[in-house]
Amino acid sequence: MLETVGDEPIFETSLLLAGDVDPANMRRQLSRWTKAGRLYQLRRGLHALAPPFQKVKPHPFLIANRMVRASYVSLQAALAYYGLIPEYVPVVTSVTTVRPGRWETPLGVYEFRHVKTGLLFGYQLTDLGGGQKAFVATSEKALLDLVYLQPGGDSPAYLGELRLQNLDRLDPEELRRQADRTGSPKLRRAAEFVVELRRTETQKCETL
């Protein structure tokens, strides 16, 4: 097992079942290793080696992408990654067009929020370091996804509670373009409010 998956941050059970192996025996071995704490089961069919066997620590965003294939990391997790909100985010939230779900695993909590197919854009393959990559929303789309999924998410009170920072990292025209693409008045209102916040923040920095 270690020869096959030792260099993998996380792996599918099917990887071990390929070739000339006894599937029943391999599943028993996986069960024994999991009970002994040598393996982490993230969901059915998805595992990660536990220390000291673990050679590569899996990035939470990589895990999220592999938990649900048709998804990308977004909302508060992505905003914190870009430094746009100050808080530590304990749950990695992703957006998907399949049904929503939530997994509490030994390597973190992963939540998946459903959106319609027309909103599945505005993400990119991001280099997480250590040879790991994952699909992550752009900073602009992460904010719009949060507003879309949050009741009253376009209200000045809610947007103020986010304590947005480093707004110079947002592209105002890209934010407007993505909001327009959704056709949602709610997202257009939120985009204009955030663009104005960015303008105010920039003016304050210029006067210091």
C-alpha positions in Angstrom: 0.0 0.0 0.0 2.8 2.4 0.9 4.6 1.7 -2.3 1.4 2.5 -4.3 0.1 5.6 -2.5 2.9 6.8 -0.2 3.6 9.9 -2.3 -0.1 10.8 -2.8 -1.6 13.5 -0.5 -5.0 11.7 -0.8 -6.1 8.7 -2.8 -9.1 6.8 -4.1 -9.7 3.2 -3.0 -9.9 2.3 -6.7 -6.1 3.0 -7.0 -5.4 0.1 -4.7 -7.9 -2.2 -6.3 -6.3 -1.9 -9.8 -4.2 -4.8 -11.0 -3.7 -8.3 -9.6 -5.1 -7.9 -6.1 -7.9 -9.4 -4.0 -10.5 -6.6 -3.6 -12.0 -8.2 -0.5 -8.6 -8.6 1.2 -7.6 -5.0 0.2 -10.8 -3.6 1.7 -10.2 -5.5 4.9 -6.7 -4.1 5.1 -8.0 -0.5 4.5 -10.5 -1.1 7.3 -7.8 -2.3 9.7 -5.5 0.6 9.0 -8.3 3.1 9.4 -9.3 1.6 12.8 -5.7 1.6 13.8 -5.3 5.3 13.0 -2.9 4.7 10.2 -5.4 5.9 7.5 -7.9 8.7 7.5 -11.2 8.0 5.8 -12.4 11.3 4.3 -15.5 9.9 2.7 -16.4 6.6 1.2 -13.7 5.6 -1.2 -11.3 8.5 -0.4 -8.5 8.2 2.1 -5.3 9.9 3.3 -2.3 8.4 5.1 -1.9 9.5 8.7 1.4 10.5 10.2 4.1 9.1 10.4 3.2 7.3 7.1 2.1 10.6 5.5 4.8 12.0 3.3 2.8 14.9 1.8 0.3 16.8 3.9 -2.8 17.4 1.8 -4.0 21.0 1.4 -7.6 21.5 2.5 -8.5 22.9 -0.9 -7.2 19.8 -2.6 -9.3 17.7 -0.3 -12.4 19.8 -1.0 -11.9 19.3 -4.7 -11.6 15.6 -4.4 -14.5 15.2 -2.0 -16.9 16.4 -4.7 -15.3 16.5 -8.2 -17.7 19.0 -9.8 -16.9 21.8 -7.4 -14.6 24.7 -6.6 -13.6 26.3 -3.3 -15.4 29.6 -2.7 -17.2 31.8 -0.1 -15.4 32.6 3.2 -12.7 30.0 2.6 -11.5 31.6 -0.6 -12.0 35.2 0.7 -9.7 34.3 3.7 -7.2 32.7 1.3 -7.0 36.0 -0.6 -6.8 38.0 2.6 -10.1 39.8 2.0 -11.5 39.0 5.4 -9.6 38.9 8.6 -11.1 35.8 10.3 -9.8 32.3 10.4 -12.3 30.1 8.6 -12.6 26.6 10.1 -14.9 25.2 7.4 -13.9 24.9 3.8 -16.9 25.7 1.7 -17.2 24.9 -2.0 -19.8 25.5 -4.7 -21.2 22.7 -6.8 -24.1 22.0 -9.2 -24.7 18.6 -7.6 -26.6 18.2 -4.3 -25.2 19.9 -1.2 -23.4 18.1 1.6 -21.2 18.4 4.6 -18.4 16.1 5.8 -16.6 16.3 9.2 -13.3 14.5 8.7 -10.0 14.1 10.7 -8.6 16.6 8.3 -11.2 19.3 8.6 -14.8 20.1 7.9 -16.0 20.4 4.3 -19.3 21.9 3.1 -20.7 22.0 -0.4 -23.4 24.5 -1.4 -25.6 24.1 -4.5 -25.9 26.7 -7.2 -27.5 26.5 -10.6 -25.4 25.5 -13.6 -25.3 29.1 -15.0 -23.4 30.2 -11.9 -20.6 27.7 -12.3 -17.9 30.1 -13.6 -15.3 32.5 -12.2 -12.8 29.9 -10.8 -9.3 28.9 -11.8 -6.8 26.1 -11.2 -4.7 27.5 -8.3 -1.2 26.4 -7.3 -1.3 25.6 -3.6 2.4 24.8 -3.3 4.1 21.4 -2.9 2.9 20.2 -6.2 -0.8 20.5 -5.2 -3.4 22.4 -7.2 -7.1 23.0 -6.8 -10.0 24.8 -8.4 -10.6 28.0 -6.4 -13.0 30.9 -7.1 -11.4 34.2 -8.1 -11.6 36.8 -5.3 -14.5 38.5 -7.1 -16.5 35.3 -7.7 -16.0 34.2 -4.1 -17.6 37.4 -2.8 -20.5 37.1 -5.3 -21.1 33.5 -4.4 -21.3 34.4 -0.7 -23.8 37.2 -1.4 -25.8 34.9 -3.7 -26.2 32.2 -1.1 -26.7 34.4 1.9 -30.2 35.7 2.5 -29.9 39.5 2.6 -26.3 39.2 1.4 -26.5 42.4 -0.6 -27.5 44.5 2.4 -25.0 47.2 3.6 -25.3 45.8 7.1 -24.3 42.2 6.1 -21.5 43.4 3.8 -20.2 45.6 6.7 -20.2 42.6 9.0 -17.8 40.9 6.7 -15.1 43.5 7.6 -13.7 43.3 4.0 -10.1 44.4 3.8 -7.3 44.7 1.1 -10.0 45.6 -1.4 -7.2 46.8 -3.8 -6.9 43.0 -4.5 -10.3 43.1 -6.1 -10.7 44.2 -9.8 -13.8 46.4 -9.8 -14.5 45.9 -13.5 -14.2 42.2 -13.2 -16.5 42.2 -10.2 -19.1 44.2 -12.2 -18.6 41.9 -15.2 -19.2 38.8 -13.2 -22.2 40.3 -11.4 -23.7 41.3 -14.8 -23.1 37.8 -16.2 -25.4 36.3 -13.5 -28.3 38.6 -14.4 -29.0 39.1 -10.7 -30.0 42.5 -9.5 -29.0 41.4 -6.0 -25.4 40.7 -7.1 -25.3 43.9 -9.1 -26.2 45.9 -6.0 -23.6 44.1 -3.9 -21.0 44.7 -6.6 -21.6 48.4 -6.7 -21.6 48.7 -2.9 -18.2 46.9 -2.7 -16.8 49.0 -5.6 -17.7 52.1 -3.6 -16.1 50.6 -0.5 -12.9 49.9 -2.5 -12.9 53.5 -3.7 -13.3 54.9 -0.2 -10.5 52.6 1.1 -8.2 53.7 -1.7 -8.8 57.3 -1.0 -8.1 56.9 2.7 -4.8 55.2 1.8 -3.8 58.0 -0.5 -4.3 60.6 2.2 -2.1 58.8 4.8 
